[in-house]
Amino acid sequence: MVVSGSLGIILSGSMTPLTLPLEYEAIARILPHRYPFLLVDRITELEPDRRIVGIKNVAHNESFLARSPGEPPAVPPTILTECVAQVGAILILSKPENQGKLILFRGMERVRFRRPVYAGDVVEIEARVKRLRSRMGQLEGFARVNGQVVVDGAMTFALE
């Protein structure tokens, strides 16, 4: 079941309804990250305990863009990995029982960078639950630009 209407998240002791797509303000209520480290612009799909889809619009003025002479500015692979991790964290932290907890990424496996991402690209990021326990789990994630996979891999996390 894809949640497309209201999504309830407990914030500050009361139920605050959120509706998809989740925009920057709603995302900032879930993740502890702030500009310039909050890398997710929008959440478009959410299936609790299963999968999530988010968007990152790569602007030309992003401070992290790598600039090489004669080549267009590109997103470093580590930033793409962090984008996938943040989308996965939103999936886990959006559950009411995880409100106020920290998510710590414990490791990454089989991460592959398939092609560069340039300024002006729209990156669609998806994370799926592989294993989920009360305090630990594993997500598989990937990012696409124009339908082509640019990064994929698995991440292990713990909740504190």
Legacy VTK file of the C-alpha trace (Angstrom):
# vtk DataFile Version 3.0
C-alpha trace
ASCII
DATASET POLYDATA
POINTS 160 float
0.000 0.000 0.000
1.449 3.370 -1.027
0.562 6.168 1.341
-0.632 9.056 -0.782
-2.863 10.983 1.601
-2.202 11.852 5.221
0.616 10.304 7.191
0.556 10.721 10.950
3.786 11.416 12.797
3.968 12.207 16.491
5.858 15.460 16.951
6.204 17.151 20.349
3.600 14.885 21.933
0.784 15.549 19.447
-0.253 13.955 16.181
0.794 16.168 13.266
-0.698 15.087 9.949
1.709 15.053 7.039
0.648 14.593 3.448
2.659 13.392 0.501
4.645 14.778 -1.073
6.681 15.702 1.987
8.479 18.966 1.328
11.568 20.437 3.009
9.812 21.638 6.203
8.223 18.234 6.880
11.509 16.469 6.145
13.322 18.806 8.570
10.860 17.746 11.308
11.908 14.104 10.777
15.668 14.364 10.169
18.096 16.238 12.430
20.014 17.539 9.362
19.786 21.171 8.255
21.056 23.189 5.298
23.558 22.568 3.744
23.621 18.964 5.002
19.955 18.146 4.406
20.139 16.713 0.898
16.555 15.522 0.304
14.167 17.973 -1.351
10.950 15.942 -1.438
9.467 12.565 -0.519
6.989 11.374 -3.156
6.137 7.816 -2.053
6.115 6.029 1.280
5.132 2.489 2.185
5.785 2.185 5.946
8.279 -0.580 6.838
8.776 -1.365 3.115
10.000 1.423 0.811
10.330 5.154 0.216
11.057 7.372 -2.795
12.623 10.822 -2.565
13.900 13.530 -4.897
17.118 15.571 -4.919
17.296 18.441 -7.396
20.953 19.194 -8.088
21.295 22.963 -8.399
24.186 24.664 -10.192
25.200 26.518 -7.022
25.558 23.459 -4.731
28.690 23.898 -2.622
29.657 20.217 -2.901
29.836 20.037 -6.718
33.219 18.823 -7.935
34.581 21.027 -10.679
37.220 19.633 -13.015
38.650 21.699 -15.871
36.811 21.003 -19.114
34.032 18.959 -17.454
30.617 19.979 -16.124
30.226 20.178 -12.321
29.425 16.717 -10.892
28.090 15.405 -7.592
30.746 13.455 -5.650
29.785 9.783 -5.144
29.923 10.173 -1.356
27.200 12.841 -1.517
25.009 10.496 -3.594
25.490 7.818 -0.947
24.473 10.308 1.762
21.328 11.184 -0.243
20.312 7.514 -0.276
21.099 7.229 3.459
18.955 10.279 4.284
15.972 8.964 2.327
16.316 5.633 4.151
16.538 7.464 7.484
13.266 9.272 6.734
11.592 5.891 6.182
12.768 4.628 9.575
12.359 7.852 11.592
8.889 8.646 10.231
7.434 5.853 12.381
5.863 7.238 15.580
7.769 4.785 17.804
11.083 6.076 16.377
10.343 9.774 16.956
13.194 11.435 18.806
15.650 8.615 18.125
18.896 8.879 16.200
19.662 6.618 13.275
23.300 5.617 12.933
24.562 4.023 9.752
26.816 1.152 10.740
28.095 0.042 7.370
27.673 -0.058 3.613
28.011 -3.050 1.323
28.218 -3.540 -2.418
27.929 0.202 -3.151
28.470 0.830 -6.858
28.685 4.160 -8.632
27.378 3.654 -12.151
27.634 7.097 -13.762
28.165 10.746 -12.790
25.388 13.098 -11.708
25.664 16.673 -12.963
24.264 20.043 -11.955
20.730 20.321 -13.300
19.946 16.615 -12.849
16.924 15.429 -10.863
17.899 12.406 -8.781
15.155 9.942 -7.801
16.210 8.004 -4.707
14.592 4.797 -3.491
15.279 2.822 -0.326
13.770 -0.585 0.480
13.810 -2.492 3.736
15.741 -5.754 3.522
15.652 -6.546 7.242
14.019 -4.612 10.067
14.234 -5.253 13.789
13.400 -3.022 16.719
16.854 -1.398 16.961
18.715 -2.522 13.825
18.083 -3.142 10.179
19.351 -3.164 6.635
18.195 -1.110 3.674
18.972 -1.458 0.004
18.969 1.745 -1.915
19.561 3.186 -5.324
19.396 6.501 -7.115
18.379 7.135 -10.713
18.671 10.008 -13.154
16.387 9.804 -16.194
15.650 6.161 -15.354
19.336 5.143 -15.273
20.808 3.879 -12.001
23.661 6.113 -10.829
24.372 4.480 -7.436
23.160 1.374 -5.613
24.081 -0.588 -2.511
23.035 -1.816 0.936
23.311 -0.015 4.269
23.104 -1.322 7.823
21.764 0.967 10.547
21.094 1.068 14.286
18.640 3.178 16.276
19.651 4.902 19.496
LINES 1 161
160 0 1 2 3 4 5 6 7 8 9 10 11 12 13 14 15 16 17 18 19 20 21 22 23 24 25 26 27 28 29 30 31 32 33 34 35 36 37 38 39 40 41 42 43 44 45 46 47 48 49 50 51 52 53 54 55 56 57 58 59 60 61 62 63 64 65 66 67 68 69 70 71 72 73 74 75 76 77 78 79 80 81 82 83 84 85 86 87 88 89 90 91 92 93 94 95 96 97 98 99 100 101 102 103 104 105 106 107 108 109 110 111 112 113 114 115 116 117 118 119 120 121 122 123 124 125 126 127 128 129 130 131 132 133 134 135 136 137 138 139 140 141 142 143 144 145 146 147 148 149 150 151 152 153 154 155 156 157 158 159
